[in-house]
């Protein structure tokens, strides 16, 4: 009997161990808060040409790292750099090799090393909702219904309604010969099938490859479109799986999702991704600056931040003004003083701000997409290194803002950005603190940023007129009335801050 009992005890012990291992494996990998950063979004093709072929490349980008460092940013987001048949790279044909027009994998590793030497992190645009129709997986999958890669993609069945539009309102079923496949963005971007565990394994393998090469994280394209809208939880489960995997390789990996939707739709993603882009805030800042009216922004911001906090209390926002999919902010605002104001609002918001290349010198651009991705302007006229991947329509002739003309002008937009970024990253309250919106008159936007009981008050004048305003202080607020930054006369009287603000100006008070 003793022998039997001993065997039973051993078996029970093994079962308990297996159960505990299984339970632990389902837990999220511990997250560290990824804040205190300012990112610069770069389209390599448009940035700097090192070999004279007119196409921006990684060697050129490496040469211009000192310029990016001079902005004060500590992060770079690279739009797609993998091999692709398209100029933009959002249809990847090889996830393991750099686009030959941009250089080699060795060039990329050299770029990463140089960026890190300057204290700059690098995140890659990772497009996994779909591949290129030229990707070997798809070419093989489309060759035969019996292909081992067939189930890497989504194919129509007898019950599929081929004329039914996607959730985006686009055509979604296409046929190249062996059957109808799903592609919600474009016929040449077939969607991957994330119900297939092999696909999930492939994506994690790709992430590991680049993390092992020193990449600091990923901007996750079309993050909400992994599954159809009626399968949101499946999409969230995938990002949890992906996030846990990446953090198991690199504890401080930074994952920022493109979830182009409402704050309520974005909020659940913050449980698993470090940040998501705040599209509503971007629209709100630009609208407020154009109209000189902060009413909508004052109303919307508390709802946005409450939604985020209710989902994940340690969320890190990703504010921005515009990106590579939107008309450039300067084309919308069309005024340098208002542009400075928009930048000032952006760079005093919580989270990790993102700046689109050329925004800092006031480049313009409107759709189609090629013209919001025009060559970066190093000089008013052509200078060596200037890319020619497309002829500029907006930043040429009478309006051709450039680094050359703004670099040494202390009042330029470029140096305004430099100054604000430096100030932000030199102040923990601005770069890492919480925000509370202060209800005030429409021509003013006011809020305080805080870490525990340490506060900064930020007030913006959205108009072209001199504005006087009063802000009531809480009983516990002990402000010195010291102006840390900006144009304004500040006085503290009777538990109120009294401020005289110049047109389109900002004041930051301690």
N, C-alpha and C positions, 0 to 999 in steps of 0.2 A: 504493500500500500504506500510505503514511504516513497518508493521510486515513482509511482504514478502521481502522487501529490507533488513531488518535486518537478516532474515534467509539466504538470498543469500550471504550477507557479511560474515556471519559465515562460510557457506559452502566454500566460496572462500578462507577464511583465513586458513581453515583446509587443503584445497587442496595445498595451498602454503607451509604450514608446512610439509606436506607429501612429496612434491617435494624436498624441501630443505633437509629433512632427507634422502631421497633416494639418492640425489646427494652427500651428505656428506659420506654416507655409502660406496660409490664407490671409495672414495679417499684413497690413500695409507696412512697407519699409519706412522707417522713421524719416520724416522730412525736416530739413533745416530751412529756415525762412530765407528766401533768395531776394533780398531787397538791397537798397543802397546803390543801385546801378542806373546809368543813363546809356541807352543804346543808340547807335547810328546805323540806319538801314542802308546797305550798299547794293547797287546793281553793278556787278563787276564789269559787264560789257560796256557800261556807260562811263566808268570812273577814270581810269588812267591806262594809257596804251604804252607799254614798254618797248615794243618791237616795231612800231611804225606801220602795222597792218590795219590800223583804224579801229581795232577791237580792244576794249579794255581787257586786262588780264591780271593774273595773280601776282606776277612779278611787279607789274605797275602798281597794284594795290599795296604790295609790300613796301615799295619805294615811297608811297604816300602815307604810310602809317604815322610819320611825324606830324603830318597835317591833321590827321584824325585825332592824334593825341593832343594836339594844340587846342582842339575844341573842348577838351576836358572830359570827354566821354570815357567810360571804362568798359564798354561793350560794343561789339559789332554784330549785326545780323546780316548775313550774306544771303541775298536772294539765290535761287538754285544754282549750284555750280557743277552738278553732275552732268554726265553725257546725255544729250537730248537732241532731237531733230529740230526743235523750235528755238527761236532767239531768246525766249524768256526762261526756258528750262523747266516749266511746270509739267511737262510730260517726259518723265525720266526713262531713258532706254538702258542705262547702266548705273546702278546705285553705288558701285564700288570704284568708279573712275571719274576723274575730273574731266569736264568738257575740254577737248583738245584745243579749242579756240582760247580757252582761259589758261592753259598750261598743263602741267602734269601733277600727279599725286605728290611728287617730291616738291614741286613749287608750293603746293598747298601746305605741306608739313613745314616748309620754311616760313611761310606766312604766319602759320599758327605760332611757331616758336618766337618769331619776332614780335608778334602782337603780345604774347605772354610776357616777353622781356619788358615791354612797355606798360605792363599792368592792365592789359585790355583782354577781356574774355571774348570768345567767338562762338556764336550759335549759327547753325546751318538751317536753312529752309528744308524741311523734310516733308516730301509730298508722298503720302501713302494711301490716300483715298483711291488713287488710280495710278496706272503706269502709262507710258507711251504705247501706242499700238505697234511701235517698232521694237518694244522690249522682247527679248528672246522668250520670256514666259508666254506672252500673248501670241507671238508668231507660232509657237509650238502648240498652244492651246487651240488656236483657230485652224490648225492644219488637220485636225481630226477630233471627232467627239470622244475618241478613245485615248487622246493625249493624256499623259500623266500630269500635265499642267492645266487640263481642262477646268478643273474645279478651283483653280486659282482665281477665276473670274466668274461673273454672274451671267447665266444663260437663260434665255426664255424657255418656258415649258409650253405645252399645248394650251394651258389655261391663261397664259400671259396676254394681257391686253396691250398689243404692240403700239397702239396709237395713244395710249394714256401718257400724259406728260409727267415729268418728274416733279418732285416737291419744289424744285426751282422754277417750274413752268416750262422747262426745256424738253425737247425731244430726248428720249432716253434709250431707245432700242435701235440697234444698227446691225447690219448683216454684211460681212465681208466674204461669205461663201459657205461656212460650215454651220451657221446658225446665228440667231439674234443674240447679241450681247448687250449688257447694260453699260451706259456711259452718260452720266447726268450732266457733265460739263461740256463735252465735245466728242464727236465720233472717234477722234484719235486719242482719247483719254479713257480707255476702258476701266471700269471700276473693279477693284479687287474684292474678293469674297472672304470676308473676315470670319465667316462661319467655318472656314477651313483652317484647322490648327497649323497646317504647314505654312500658310500665308502669314499667320501671326508669328510663327517661328522665324520666317524669313525677314520680317520687318525688324524683329528684335536683333537678329544677326547683323543687319545693316547698321542699326544704332550702335551696337557694340563695336563694330569695325571703326566707326568714326570717333567714338568716345575714346577708344584705345589710341587713336592718333592725336588725341589732345583736345578735341572739340569739347566745349563747355556746356552744350545743350542744343536744343532744337526749337525752331519756330514751326509749329505743326499746322500745315496748310489744311484748310477745309475740315477742321477737327470735328465738326458736328455732323459730317456727312459720311461717316464710316458705315453706318446703317441708315435705312430710311427713317423719317421722323417718327413713325409709330414704334420704333425700336430704340428710343433714346437711352434706356437703361443698358442695352447691349453696347451702345457706343461708349457710355460712361465706364462700363466694365472693362472694355478694351483699354481705355486710357489709364485706368487703375493698374491693369496688368502691365502695360507699357511703362508707366511711371515707376512702379515698383521694380521692374527689371532694370531700368536705367539707373535708378538710385542704388541698386545693388552693385553696380559697376562703378559709379561715380556719385558719392554721397551728395555733393553740392551741385549736381546737374541742374540746369535751368530749362524748364519746359514751359513755353508760352503758346497758347492755343489761339488760332483764328476761329472764333465762334461769332460770326457776323449775325447778331440777333439781339433780342432784348436782354435787359439785365436779369430777368427771371430765367431766361433760357441759358444765359452764361453762367449764372451762380453755381449750379451743380458741378460744373467742370472744375471749379476751384478747389474741390475736395481732392482732386487727383493731379491736376496740373498746377504749376506754381503761379501762373498768371494767365489772363485772357485779355485780349485787346478790348479797350473800352470805346466802342464805336459811338455810343450815345453821347459820351462826354466829348469826343472829337467834334461831332456835329454841333453840340451845344456851345462849345467855346467859340467856334467860327461864327455861328449864328449870333451869339451875344456881341461879339466884336463888330460884326457887320452892322447890326441894328443899334448898337449902343444901349442894349437892354438885357439885363441879366435875369429877368423874371423867370424864364423857363429853366435856366440853369439852377437858380436858387431852389426852384420847386423840385426838379428832377434829381439833383445830386444826392440828397438824403435817402431817397428811395433806392437809388443804385447801390450806394454803400451799405444800406441796411440789408438789401437782398444778398449782397456778397458776404457780409458778416454773418448772416443767419445760416448761410451754407457752410462757410469755413472761416472761423474767427480770425485766423492769421493770414487771410488772403493778401496777395500783393497785386495791386492793379497794374495795368499796362496802358497808361494814357498816351495819346499821340494826337497829331493834328490831321495829317493825311498820310497815305502810303501809296504804293505802286499800283493800286487798283482804283485810285480816286483822283479827281481833278486836283491839281496842286493848290495848296492853301493860298499862295500869293495871287493866283488867278482869281480866287474868290474874293479876297480882301482888297488887293490892288492898292495898298498904301503901306509904306515902310513903317510909319508910326503905329498903325494898327497891327502890323505883323509883329512888331516888337511886343506889343501888348498881348497878342495871342501866345507868343513864346513865353512871356512872363507868367501867364496863367498856367500854361502847360507845365512849366518848370517849377511851379510852387504847389502842384497837385501831388497827392500821395502815390506811391508805387514806383515803378521803373519806367520813366518816360522814353519814348522812341521818337527819333528825329529822322525824317526821310532825307536822303542825300540831296543837297541843293536847296533844301528848305532854309538852311542857315545863311544862304546868300540871296535868297528871294527869287529863286528860279520859278518860272511859271510853266504851265502845261495843262492841257485839257484833252479829254478823250478824242479819238481812239487811244488805246493803251500806249502805243509806241511814243506818243507825244507827251505822256506824263512820265516817260522814262528817257528823256533826252540826254545827250552827252553832258556830263558835269562840266561847268565852266571854270577852267583854270585861268583863262585870260579873256579879255573882251574880244580880241581877235584871236586867230589861231596861234597856239603856242605848242611846242613839242610836248607830246603826251596827251594832247587833246584827242578824245576818241571821235570817230566819224561813223559810228555804226549806223546812224541815221542822220539826215540833215535836220537841223533844228528849225522848228516853225515858230517857237515862242521866245527862245532866249538868244536872239540874234538881232542885229541891226541897232535901232535906237534903244531897245531894251535888251541888254546883254550883261546881266550882273555877273561878276566874277570874283574869284579869290584875289586875283592880281590887284584889282582896284579897291578892294575892301580890307585887305590884310592889315595895312598900316593906318587905317582911318579909325581913330578911337570911337567915332560916332556911328560906325557902320553896323549893319544888321549882323554881320559875321562876328564882330567883336562884342556885340550885345549878347549873342548866344554864348560866346566863350565866357563872358563875365558871369552870366546867370548860371551856367552849368557849374563853373568853379565854385560859386557861392553855394549852390545847392548841395554839392557833394562835400563841401566843407562844413556842413551844418547837419547834424544827425536828425534834428527835429524836422527839417525840410525833406531829407532823403528817406527817413524811416518812420516819421511820426504819423499819428492819426489826424483826421480832419473833422471839423465841425463847421457847418455853414451858418453864417450869421444873416438873419433876415434884415434886409435893408432896402433902400430906395433902388429902383430899377437901373439907374445909371451907374450904380456901384455894385461891385462883386466883392464880398468880404467873407473871410473865414479864418479860423485859427487852426494851426497845426500844433500838435502836442505829443510829448512823450511824458507820461505820468503828469506831474504838475508843471512841467516846463513848457511854456507856450510861446508861439510866435503869432502875431496878428498880421494878416496879409489883406491889403485893400487895393482894389484896382478901380481906376476911373475909366469907364468904357466910352466916354464922350470926348469931343473936341473942345469942351469948355472947362473952365476952372470950376471945381466942385468942392463944396464944404459939406462935411458930414460928421455925425456924432455916432459913436458906437458905445452902447452901455456895457459896462464890465460886470462880470459876476463878482460876488463878495470875496471869493477866494483868489481872484486874479490880482496879482501884485506886479503890475507892469512898471518898468522904469521910465517908459516913454522914450526909450532910445531908438532912433531910426537906424536900422542896420543897413537898409538899402532903399533907394528910390528917392523920388522928388515929392516932397510934401512937408507941410508944417504941422507938427504933432504936439498937442498939449493934453495933459491929463487933468481933468477938473471934475469934482463931484462924482467920482466913480464912472466917468465917461472919457472916452478918447475923442478929442476934437481934432479933425484933420482937414487941411486945405490941400487938395490934390490938383496937380497940373494936368492938362489934357493928355489922354491916353497913357497915363502913368500908373506906377505901382509903388506902394510903400510897404516895407516890412518892419514891424515894430516889435521890440523886445520889452 
